[in-house]
Amino acid sequence: MAHTAQRGDRKAIWAWSLYDFANSSFTTLVVTFIYGTYFTGYMALSPDAAGILAPDGELGTVLWSRGVTVTAIVVALLSPVLGALADRGGARKRFLMATTVTCVIATAGLYLAEPGQAVLALAWFVVANVAFEMGAVFYNAYLPDVAKPEQIGRVSGYGWALGYVGGLLCLAVALVVFVQPEVAPFGLDKATGEHVRATNLLVAAWFGLFSIPTFLVLREVRVESRPPLGALVRTSFAELAETARELKRYRQIVRLLVARLFYNDGLVTLIAFGGIYASGTLGFTISQVLVFGIVLNVAAGLGAFGFGFLDDKIGGRPVLFISLALLTVAAVLAVSTTSATVFWVSGILVGLAIGPNQSASRSLLGRFVPDDKETEFYGFFAFSGKATAFMGPLMLGILTDATGSQRVGISVVIVLFAIGAALLTRVDEAEGIALSGRPAA
């Protein structure tokens, strides 16, 4: 069913990779380094000792964790179903366009929520984040269609590396134009954080503009016939049920996804709360968090690019083990130090490991999936990334609330990385490739 005419085509590979360049502005600025930090510090208000409403950082952290949790649950429920619909209906590209437009609009909406309007801000964030994550399902499913088997690791690495470049450049623009100037540009009001909230408009414009080549170049998946909507929904659910019954046939995919339930949960938690932790525990200002984000993105881009070639040489599973070892060391350093210098070392290690971890997970699944079920299985991939992904942020929020310490809260990621690595030892990469029916590299 899936077309292969663009497999190995350079134009298609770069058009596909450019979507990572576009959408990484959202994770970098909104989720991790700017808006998440701003929300936890300024959006949630509680009465102070004098009874005057004032920013409440701990309440903000708890509320933000709830927003990330809601996103995880919604994406876990929707991704396998919409993945199957996209495969059966030949609608992968249209679904990708729809989720992209939704994310762009909702991200722009974040600009409208002023301090104290935490519920409105969370509503916009959840819509944007769900759309972003669902878009990744349809985007990732194109990887086996644009990359030859022997180059799937490096192509996945190209995407992640370009993503970090895009996140870095967008972050730099936000820092120079909106956040650092003493006088906010365009008449923005610093007193209400309007200059920080305006970075969401930058992200929306960046995402929308740089995703255009992806939609112009990548082709829609061909299907022999597209049934009416009702029949398509019934067929998609039937196919999904059949795939669930046949999971023993795809046991290496199941083992990979189960391991990813845990190590990706740790990664999501680290991404979502890294900037918040730097700000709340080590006293980083927003400007310092942004500089930290720039350095981390440089390290991440280098890691994703370099490890992509290693992925094709030694396989995705060994690359995942290396990345998890680096992430665990980085997390231990972060939660045990009071030194800003040691935290910087931790951040650079995270940067070097985070790209290879995400890229190798994506490419390894690309080696395992059958040719006619890419979007469906990448829906399960998203499910594995979200089914328990609420647990890390939720536990972080609970532990932070119970102890009053972000340091205790963030330590949950160490346990999640260890469990994921233990489960990953059961994945047999060679067998997974053989069972997919795809040619080996």
N, C-alpha and C positions, 0 to 999 in steps of 0.2 A: 504493500500500500504506500509506504513512504518513498518519496522520490530520492534518487541518489545522484541526479545530474550535477548537483552543486558540490558533491563530495570532493574535497581537495582543491576546489576552485579558490584562488587567492582572494578574489573580490568578495566572495561569499564569506570567507573566513574573517576578513577584516570588517565587513559589515556586521557580522555576528558579534565580533569582539567589541565593536564600538558601542553596542548596547550596554556592556559592562561599564564602559567609560561614562556613558550617560547616567545610568541608574545608581552608580556608586556615590553620586553626589547626595542622594537621599540617605543612605546608611551613614555616610561620613558626617554630614552636617546635621541632619535631623535626629537620627537615632543615637549617635555616639557623642559628637564633640560640641555641638552648639545648642540645638534646641532642647535635647534631653537635659543638658546641664542647666540651661536657662529655666526650663520648666521646674526642675526640682528646687532651684534656688529662689524663684520669684513668682511662679504661677499659683502655688497653693498658699493661702493665707489663713492664719489662725490668730486669735487674740493674744497679745503679749501680756506682760505683767500689769500693764496699765489698762488693759482691756481694749487696746487699739489693734486693729488688724495689721499683721506684719507677716512677711514671708516666713514660711515654715519648711525648712529643708528636709527634715525627716518625714513629714507628711508628704511632701513632694516626691521623695524617693519611693514611698509606699504606693502612692497613686500611680506613678510612672510604671512601677512594676506590675500593677494591675492592668494597665493598658497593654503592656507587652504580653501579659498572660492571656488577655482576651484575644489578641491577634493570633497567638499560637493555637488556641483552641479552634477558632474559626478556620484558619488555614488547614489545620489537621483534618477537619471535617470535610472541607470543600475540595481540597487538591486532588485526591484520587478520582473523585466523581467528575470534576471538570476536565481532568486529564484524559479520562476515558471518552468523554463527550468530544473533546478536541480530536482525538485519534479517529473515532468512528465517523465523525462528521466532516473531517478535513477542514477543521476550523482553527488550527493552531495559531496561525498568523492573526486572524481576526480576534481571537481571545487575547493574544499578546497586545494588540493595539488597544483593545477595550480596557484592559487592566492598566496599561500605561497612561492613557488619558485620565482614568479615574484617579490614579496616584498623583498625577500632575495637578489636577483640580483641587484635590483634598490637601495637598501640600501647600498650595497657594492659600487655602482656607485657614491654615495655621496662623497666618499673619493677622487675621481678624480677631483672634482671642487675646484679650488684654489681661494683665495681672489680676488674679482673683477669679477669672473665668476658666478654672481648671477643667471642669466637666466638658465645656465646649471645646477646649483645646484637645482633651483626650479623645473626644468623638472624632474630630478631624484627623488626629493622629492614627487612630485605629483603622479608619477607612483607608487612609493613605498607606498604612503599613500592610494591611491585608491585600490591597491591590498590588503593592510592590512584590510581596511574597508570591502571590498567585502568578504575576507576570513572570517571575523567575522559573516557574514550572514550565511554561510554554517556551521560554527562551532556552533553558537548559536542554530541553528535548530536541533542539536543533543541532546540538553538538555532534551526535553520531552521523547526522546528515551532511555536515559541512567538513568534518575531519575524517581523513583516512584512518584505518585502525592503527597504523604505525605512528601516527602523529597526534593521536587524540589527547595525550598528556600535555604536549607542548601547546596545542591549540587552546585547551582549557586554561593553561597557564597564561597564554597571550591575553585571554579575556580578563582573568583576574588581575594581571599586571596592568593592563590598560584601565581597569576599574580603579585601581589604586592611584594611577596617574590622574584620572578624571577627578577622583575624590580630593586628591592633593591640590590640583589646580583650582577647583571650585572653593576649597577651603581657604586657599591663599587669597582669592578674590574677596571672599567674605571677610577675611581678616583685614586686608588693606583698605577695602572700600567701606565696609559697614561697621566693623567692631572697634578697630583701633583709633580711628580719627577722634580727636578731642571734640570736634564739632561734627555731629552726625550729618551725613549727606542727604540731599533731597528734602530738607526740612523735617527729617524724622525726629521724633521726640525721645530723647534718651531717658527721660523721667519715667516713661511707661514701657521702656525696653523696646520701643518701636524699631530701633536700628538693628537689634538682634532678631526680632521677629521678621524683619524684612529679608533676612537671609533665606527664609522659606520661599520667597518670591524668586530669589536667585536660583534656588534648587529646582523649582518648578520650570523655570525657563531653560535651565541647563539640561534637565532630563528630557523635556519636550523637543528641544532643538537637536541634540546629538543622537537621539533615537531615530530620527527621520531616515538616515541611510539604511538602517536595519530593515525598515518596512519597505523601502524602495527596492532593495536587492534580494532579500530572502523570499523564497517562493512558498506559496501555500502547499500543504501536503495534499497530494492527489488521492482521491478515493474513486472507486468505480462508479458508485452512485450515492447520492446524498438523500436519505429517506426523509419524510416529513418529521417535524420536530418531535411529535409524540412518539413515533416509532424509533427515532434516534435516541431519545432518552431511555426507552425500554431496552433497546439493544445495548446501549452503553452500560446500563446497570447489569444486564445479563453477562456482558463481557467482563465486567469488573468482578462479578461473582465467580465466573469461570476461572479468571486469573487467581482469585483467592483460593479456589479449590486446587489449582495446579501449583501452588507455592512450593510444594516439595520438589517439583521439577526445577525450580529456580532457587534452590536452597542457599546458594552463595549470595544471591541478591538479598534474601531474607537475613542472612547472617550479617551482611554489611549494614543493612538498614537498622537492625537491632543494635549493633554497636554504635551506629550513628545517633540513635535515640539519646545516648548518654553523652558522647564526646561533643556532639553538636550543641547539646543543651548547655554544656559548660562554655562553649565558644560564644553562643548567643548571649549568655549572661555576661561574659567578659566584654563583648562588643557594646552591649546596651548600657553597661554600668562602669566602663573603664574611665570615661571622662568624669562621671559623677563621683567616682571613688577618689580620683585625683583632686577634684575640687573639695569634696566634703571632708576627706581624711587628711590629705597632705596640704590643703590650703591653696591649691592652684587657683589663680584667677581665670576668668574666661579666656583672656588673651594667652595665658600660659597653657591652658588646655588646648587651644588652637595650635600653638607652636608644637606642643607634644603630639598633636594629631598629624601635623605635617611630617615630623620625623618618623612617626610610626608608619605613615603611608609610604614614605620612601623605602623604608625597610621591607614593608609588605610587598610592594611592587617588585623589588629585587628578588625577594624570596619566591614569589609566584612565578616569575619569569625563569629564574634559574632552576628551580625544582621541577618545572614543567618538562625540561629536557631530561632530568634525572628520572622522572616518572616514566617516560617512554623507554628509558634504558634499563631500569631495575624493576619497574612496576609500581602501581599505585599504592599497594599495601605497605611496602617498606617506607615509602614517602610519608604515609599517614603515621606510622610508628615514630619516625623522626620528628615530625611536627608535634605529635602529642607529648613527646619527651621534652621538647623545647617549651611548649605551653605550660607543662606542669612545673618546670623549673622557674619559669617566669611568674607563675601564680604564687608559688611559695615565697619568692623574693618580695612580691608586691604586698602580701598580707603580713609579712614578718618584719618589714622595715619601716623606720621613721625617717629615713634619709631620702631626700629628693633625688640624689645621684643614683642610688640603688634602684629607685623606682624608674628612673630613665633607662637603666640597663634592662630592667624587666620589660619595659615598654618596647624596646628595640627587639628583644627576643620574641615578644608576642607578634610584632610586625613581621619578623622573618618567618615565623611559623604559621601565621594565620592564613596567608594566601595559599601556601602549599597544602594545608589541611583541607580547605574548601575546594581547591582546584583538583586535588587527587581524589577526593570523594566523588566529585562530579564525573571525572574521567573514568574512574573505576566502574561506576555504574554504567557509563556509556559503553564499556567493553562487555558488560554482562547482559544488557537488555536485548530482547529480540527485535528484529528490524521493523515489525509492524506495531509495536507497543511502546514506542519511546515516551510519548507524552503521558501515557497511563502510568508507566513505571517511574517517570520523574514526578508524577503526582504522588506516588508512594514515597519517593525520595523526599518531597516536601513534607509529607505526612510524618516521616521518620524524623525530620528536622523540627517538627512542631508538636507531635503527639504528646511528648513529655517536656517540650521546651518551656512550658509554663512553670515547670517545677523549679528550675534554677532561679529565675526571677522571683517566683513566689516565695521560695525558701530564703532567698536573699532579703526580700522585703520583710518576711516574718522574723528572721534572725536579727535584722537591723532594728526592727520595731521592738523586739523583746529585749535586746541588749543595749540599744542606743549606740551601737558600733557598726559602721560600715565595714570595718576590717573583719569582724566576725562573719558578717553577711557574705562578703565576696569570697570567703574561704571555701564555700560550697563547690566552686568550680574545680578545685583540686580532686575532690572525690569523684566528680563526674568524669574527668579526664581519665582517672585510673580505671574506673569501671568500663569505659569505652575501649580503652586499650586492651584490657583483659578479654573482652568479647571479640575484638578484632583478630585475636590470635586464631580464631576458628574459621576465618575466611580463607578459602583456597582460590587464589586469583586465576590459576591455570584452568581449574575445573569450571569456574564461572564463565570464562571466555568460551570454553568448549560447549557448555550447555546453552549459550546464547544462539548458536548457529551462525555467528559472525565469523569471518576469516580472522585468524590470529595475525598479529602484527608481524 
